[in-house]
Amino acid sequence: MATPVMASNMTSATDLPPLPAYEITEVEDLIWWLPDFYLAIVAPTIAYWIVSIFFHVIDTYDFFPQYRLHTPAEIAQRNKASRYEVLRDVIFQQIIQGVMGGVLGYTDPPQYTGTEEYDVAVWATRVRLAQRALPSLLGVLGINAATISKSMAGSHPLLAGVLAGGHYPFLISDLAGPDGAPVPAFATWELLVANAIYHLIIPAIQFFFAVCALDTWQYFLHRIMHQNKWLYTTFHSRHHRLYVPYAYGALYNHPFEGFLLDTAGAGLAYKISLMTPRQGMVFWVMSSIKTVDDHCGYALPWDPLQHITSNNATYHDIHHQSWGIKTNFSQPFFTFWDGLLGTMWHGDTSLKYERSRARAQEFLDAEAKKESAKAQ
């Protein structure tokens, strides 16, 4: 139930515009019949299977063979896990993710709305205060900001106000103060900048920080899983039973590794980036989609996720090959750790892929001849 809370604005006796009063209420659910708490739990899984089914249909009916990274023969001959085993482990992994999502949702404080106008005004105030340093900064460069401001007050009043240190005596709101005195107002450009900071820049920084945190977490844990023989044999080797990755096998992992590498990593990135629950929901959905896309087995030229960064299906597929298994550890967004620490694959792979396709086809042809001989 929404709980209205009134908050009043207290301003000091300055020329700063007053901050607006606001009333806060609980945020309504995105879907009226499904609370956001449960939506955050199921949304990543729904996204995972929508994208997986899309690629599975493409794979099954062989719609785009020219963009395949591997042939159907390779999938049949090289993979060491059955489709059933992959499906079983992925579903179990998603149950773990759902439980973790519920824990994270339970620890989140209630979400309120109604303070947006106030928060934008706070940022506009900071923009106004930042302008007060401009005359001094220009003075260091030998520029007399006050003189320039006076000379252009008539022709360019807003620019003159900026040069004067954020002094806009002509900007007056429709409201009047307690004594009838005019109340200062923000310039339109100040509110535009404040809105951009509040609605775009801060969420973008939070998302970028979460992406970097998740990439860092996964890179080093992933690399350790390969460098330590016991960790690889006990946990990570299960994921590499898929030498030829396919979309819904993206989360085919040992349950402990899946929790540590994917679930805990994404949860930690969400918490330390100070995202809201809805931002976290978008982050988890995008991470799930990106993980599926990285294992899809296709280099589709019209797939935007294949081009946003170089960490795509082609890049990650190299890591799944026996000759590239000690390279390309970065997941799921960027490749900067591979580049920085020298674990990025360099060189042409076309000949290696051709040999792999040829061997797989030869194996299947030989098996077919054996079956034919037995039948006779």
C-alpha positions in Angstrom: 0.0 0.0 0.0 1.4 3.4 -0.9 2.4 5.6 2.0 2.3 9.3 1.2 5.2 11.2 2.9 5.4 15.0 2.7 8.8 16.7 2.5 9.3 20.4 2.6 12.1 22.5 1.3 14.3 24.6 3.5 16.5 27.1 1.7 18.9 29.6 3.0 18.7 33.3 2.3 20.6 33.2 -1.0 19.9 34.0 -4.6 19.5 30.2 -5.3 16.2 29.1 -6.6 14.2 27.2 -3.9 13.9 23.5 -4.0 10.3 22.2 -4.6 8.3 20.3 -2.0 7.5 16.8 -2.9 5.2 13.9 -1.9 6.6 10.3 -2.0 4.5 7.2 -2.7 5.5 3.6 -3.2 6.4 2.7 -6.8 3.7 0.9 -8.6 4.5 -2.5 -10.2 5.4 -2.5 -13.9 2.8 -5.2 -14.5 -0.4 -4.8 -12.4 -0.9 -8.5 -11.8 2.8 -9.3 -11.1 4.7 -7.6 -8.3 8.2 -6.3 -9.3 9.7 -8.6 -6.7 8.6 -11.7 -8.7 9.2 -10.0 -12.1 12.8 -9.4 -11.2 13.2 -13.1 -10.4 11.6 -14.5 -13.6 12.5 -11.8 -16.2 16.2 -13.0 -16.7 15.0 -16.6 -17.2 12.2 -15.6 -19.6 14.7 -13.5 -21.6 17.2 -16.4 -21.6 14.7 -18.8 -23.1 13.2 -16.4 -25.6 16.6 -15.7 -27.1 17.6 -19.4 -26.8 14.5 -20.6 -28.6 15.1 -18.1 -31.4 18.5 -19.5 -32.0 17.3 -23.0 -31.5 14.8 -22.6 -34.3 17.5 -21.1 -36.6 19.7 -24.0 -35.7 17.1 -26.7 -36.1 15.9 -25.5 -39.5 19.3 -24.4 -40.6 18.1 -21.0 -41.8 21.5 -19.3 -41.9 24.1 -21.9 -42.6 26.5 -19.3 -44.1 26.7 -17.7 -40.6 27.3 -20.9 -38.6 30.5 -21.1 -36.6 30.2 -24.9 -36.6 28.4 -27.5 -38.7 25.6 -29.8 -37.4 28.1 -32.6 -37.8 30.4 -31.0 -35.3 27.6 -30.5 -32.8 26.7 -34.2 -33.1 30.3 -35.5 -33.0 32.3 -33.2 -30.7 30.0 -32.3 -27.8 30.3 -34.6 -24.8 27.0 -33.6 -23.1 23.6 -34.6 -24.4 20.8 -32.1 -24.9 19.0 -33.5 -22.0 21.9 -33.1 -19.6 22.4 -29.5 -20.8 18.7 -28.7 -20.3 18.6 -30.3 -16.9 21.6 -28.4 -15.6 20.5 -25.1 -17.1 17.1 -25.3 -15.4 18.8 -26.2 -12.1 21.1 -23.2 -12.5 18.1 -20.9 -13.1 16.4 -22.2 -10.0 19.5 -21.1 -8.1 19.5 -17.8 -9.8 15.8 -17.3 -8.9 16.5 -18.0 -5.2 19.4 -15.5 -5.3 17.2 -13.0 -7.0 14.6 -13.4 -4.2 17.2 -12.9 -1.6 18.5 -9.7 -3.3 14.9 -8.5 -3.7 14.1 -9.2 0.0 17.1 -7.1 1.1 16.2 -4.1 -1.1 14.5 -1.3 0.7 11.0 -0.2 -0.4 11.1 1.9 -3.6 9.4 5.3 -3.7 8.6 7.8 -6.3 7.8 11.5 -6.2 11.2 13.0 -5.5 12.3 13.2 -9.2 11.6 16.9 -9.6 13.3 17.7 -6.3 16.3 15.6 -7.2 16.6 17.3 -10.5 16.4 20.7 -8.7 19.2 19.6 -6.4 21.4 18.9 -9.4 20.4 22.2 -11.0 21.5 23.9 -7.8 24.9 22.1 -8.0 25.2 23.3 -11.6 24.4 26.8 -10.4 27.0 26.6 -7.6 29.6 25.2 -10.0 29.3 28.3 -12.1 30.5 30.4 -9.2 34.0 29.1 -9.7 34.1 30.2 -13.4 35.2 33.9 -12.9 38.1 32.7 -10.7 39.2 30.0 -13.2 39.1 32.5 -16.1 41.0 35.0 -13.9 43.8 32.5 -13.7 44.0 32.6 -17.5 44.0 36.4 -17.4 40.4 36.8 -18.6 38.2 39.4 -16.8 34.9 37.5 -16.7 33.0 40.4 -15.0 33.9 42.9 -17.7 32.9 40.4 -20.5 29.7 39.6 -18.7 28.7 43.3 -18.5 29.4 43.9 -22.2 27.2 41.1 -23.3 24.4 41.3 -20.8 22.1 42.9 -23.3 22.7 40.7 -26.3 23.4 37.3 -24.6 22.0 37.5 -21.1 22.3 33.8 -20.3 25.9 33.6 -21.3 26.5 36.8 -19.4 25.0 35.1 -16.3 27.3 32.1 -16.7 30.4 34.4 -16.9 29.1 36.3 -13.9 29.3 33.1 -11.8 25.7 31.9 -12.2 24.0 35.3 -11.6 20.7 35.6 -13.4 18.7 38.5 -11.8 16.3 38.4 -14.7 15.2 34.8 -14.1 12.2 35.0 -11.8 9.6 32.3 -11.1 5.9 33.0 -11.0 5.9 32.4 -7.3 6.5 35.2 -4.7 8.4 34.8 -1.5 6.8 35.3 2.0 7.5 39.1 1.9 6.3 39.4 -1.7 9.9 39.5 -3.0 10.5 37.8 -6.4 11.8 34.2 -6.3 14.8 33.3 -8.4 14.4 30.5 -11.0 16.8 28.2 -12.8 17.8 28.8 -16.4 16.4 26.3 -18.9 19.8 25.0 -19.8 20.6 24.4 -16.1 17.4 22.2 -15.8 18.3 20.4 -19.1 21.8 19.6 -17.8 20.4 18.5 -14.4 17.8 16.3 -16.1 20.5 14.7 -18.2 22.7 14.1 -15.2 19.9 12.6 -13.2 18.1 10.6 -15.8 20.9 9.6 -18.2 24.4 10.1 -17.0 24.1 8.7 -13.4 22.2 5.5 -14.6 24.8 5.1 -17.4 27.7 5.3 -15.0 26.0 2.8 -12.7 25.4 0.4 -15.5 29.0 0.8 -16.8 30.3 0.3 -13.3 28.2 -2.9 -12.9 29.4 -4.2 -16.3 33.0 -3.6 -15.3 32.5 -5.2 -11.9 30.9 -8.3 -13.5 33.6 -8.6 -16.2 36.3 -8.3 -13.6 34.7 -10.9 -11.3 34.2 -13.4 -14.1 37.5 -12.9 -15.8 39.7 -13.7 -12.8 37.5 -16.5 -11.5 37.2 -18.0 -15.0 41.0 -17.8 -15.5 41.7 -19.4 -12.1 39.3 -22.2 -13.0 41.6 -22.9 -16.0 44.9 -22.5 -14.2 44.1 -24.7 -11.2 43.8 -28.3 -12.3 41.6 -29.3 -9.4 39.1 -26.4 -9.9 39.0 -27.2 -13.7 38.5 -30.9 -13.3 36.0 -30.6 -10.4 33.9 -27.7 -11.7 34.7 -25.9 -14.9 35.3 -28.9 -17.1 31.6 -29.5 -17.2 31.0 -26.3 -19.2 33.7 -27.3 -21.7 32.0 -30.6 -22.5 30.3 -28.3 -25.1 33.1 -27.9 -27.6 30.5 -26.6 -29.9 28.4 -24.1 -27.9 24.8 -23.5 -28.6 22.4 -20.9 -27.2 20.5 -22.6 -24.4 23.8 -24.3 -23.2 25.1 -20.9 -22.1 24.4 -21.7 -18.4 25.5 -25.4 -18.7 27.8 -25.4 -15.6 28.5 -27.2 -12.4 26.0 -25.7 -9.9 28.8 -24.4 -7.7 30.6 -22.7 -10.5 27.3 -21.4 -11.9 26.5 -19.8 -8.6 29.9 -18.4 -8.0 30.8 -17.2 -11.5 27.4 -16.0 -12.8 24.8 -15.6 -10.0 27.0 -14.2 -7.3 29.0 -12.0 -9.7 25.8 -10.4 -11.1 24.4 -9.9 -7.6 27.6 -8.3 -6.4 27.8 -6.0 -9.4 24.2 -4.9 -8.8 24.8 -4.1 -5.1 28.0 -2.2 -5.4 26.8 -0.1 -8.3 23.9 1.2 -6.2 21.3 0.4 -8.8 17.6 0.6 -8.1 15.8 -2.7 -8.3 14.4 -1.8 -11.8 17.9 -0.9 -13.0 19.1 -4.3 -11.6 16.3 -6.0 -13.5 17.4 -4.5 -16.8 21.0 -5.4 -15.9 20.2 -9.0 -15.2 18.1 -9.4 -18.3 20.8 -7.8 -20.5 23.5 -10.1 -18.9 21.3 -13.2 -19.6 20.7 -12.2 -23.2 24.4 -11.4 -23.7 25.5 -14.7 -22.3 23.1 -16.6 -24.6 24.2 -14.6 -27.6 27.9 -15.3 -26.8 27.2 -19.1 -26.9 24.7 -19.0 -29.9 27.1 -20.5 -32.4 26.4 -17.9 -35.1 28.1 -14.8 -36.4 25.0 -13.0 -37.6 25.9 -9.7 -39.3 22.6 -8.1 -38.2 22.8 -9.1 -34.5 23.5 -5.9 -32.6 25.1 -7.7 -29.7 27.7 -9.1 -32.1 28.9 -5.6 -32.9 28.6 -3.6 -29.6 31.8 -5.0 -28.4 34.4 -7.5 -29.7 33.4 -9.9 -27.0 30.9 -11.9 -29.1 30.0 -15.4 -30.2 33.0 -15.6 -32.5 35.4 -14.4 -29.7 34.0 -16.7 -27.0 33.8 -19.7 -29.3 37.6 -19.7 -29.7 37.8 -20.3 -25.9 35.7 -23.4 -26.3 38.1 -25.0 -28.8 41.0 -27.2 -27.6 43.5 -24.9 -29.2 42.1 -21.7 -27.7 41.1 -22.9 -24.3 43.8 -20.9 -22.5 42.8 -17.7 -24.2 39.7 -15.3 -24.3 38.7 -15.7 -20.7 36.7 -12.4 -20.7 33.0 -12.6 -20.2 30.3 -11.4 -20.8 30.7 -7.8 -22.1 34.2 -6.5 -22.8 37.6 -7.9 -23.6 39.8 -5.4 -21.8 41.2 -7.8 -19.2 42.3 -10.3 -22.0 44.0 -7.4 -23.8 45.6 -6.0 -20.7 46.9 -9.3 -19.3 47.9 -10.9 -22.6 45.3 -13.7 -22.8 43.6 -12.6 -26.0 43.8 -15.0 -29.0 45.8 -13.5 -31.9 46.0 -15.0 -35.3 43.8 -16.5 -38.1 41.4 -19.3 -37.0 39.9 -20.1 -40.4 42.2 -23.1 -41.1 41.6 -24.6 -37.6 37.9 -24.3 -38.0 38.0 -25.9 -41.5 40.0 -28.9 -40.1 37.5 -29.3 -37.3 34.6 -29.3 -39.7 36.3 -31.8 -42.0 37.2 -34.2 -39.2 33.7 -34.1 -37.8 32.2 -34.9 -41.1 34.6 -37.7 -41.8 33.8 -39.2 -38.5 30.0 -39.2 -39.2 30.5 -40.5 -42.7 32.6 -43.4 -41.2 29.9 -44.1 -38.6 27.2 -44.1 -41.3 29.2 -46.6 -43.4 29.6 -48.9 -40.3 25.8 -48.8 -39.7 25.1 -49.5 -43.3 27.5 -52.4 -43.3 25.8 -53.9 -40.2 22.4 -53.5 -41.8 23.5 -55.5 -44.8 
